[in-house]
Amino acid sequence: MLGFKEAFSDCKISLTGQLVEFDHVINEFTLKGTHDGHPKTPTGEIHPSHKKVNLPVCEVWKLWNGKIASIRSYFDAATLMRQIGLID
């Protein structure tokens, strides 16, 4: 979620659900913040819109020997783009 911290300097994460099963942790959370940074994307930087974002996110953590081995993050990019004004 480092990219989100760069794009939303005031980002706050609120955990809404969590499931732990053997070597996996599933976290559901809401990311809230103001789009005030310049995130880098494959097509270039997105200039700040200064709009508020309220984005549901799900992460799946794979554990190995008690440490996080990998993290996969899932969110609806269209919802994010709508909230910062890139699409209608």
C-alpha positions, 0 to 999 in steps of 0.5 A, a space after each residue: 500500500 506504499 503507493 497509496 501513502 504517496 497518493 494520499 498523505 493523510 490516508 487512514 485504514 480502518 479494518 472491517 474484517 479479518 480471517 486467519 487460516 493456517 498460512 494465510 491472512 485475509 484483511 478487508 479494510 477501507 482506505 480513506 484520504 485526500 488525493 494530494 500526491 503524485 502517484 506514478 502509474 505505467 502511463 505517467 503521474 496522476 496530478 492531485 485532485 484534492 478529492 476525498 477517497 473512501 475505497 474498500 480494499 482486500 489483501 491476502 497475505 501468505 505467511 512463511 515461517 511466521 513472516 509475510 512472504 507475499 501480499 496481494 491487494 485487490 480493489 476496484 480501480 474504477 471506483 478509485 478513478 471515479 472518486 478522484 475525478 478521472 472518469 464519470 
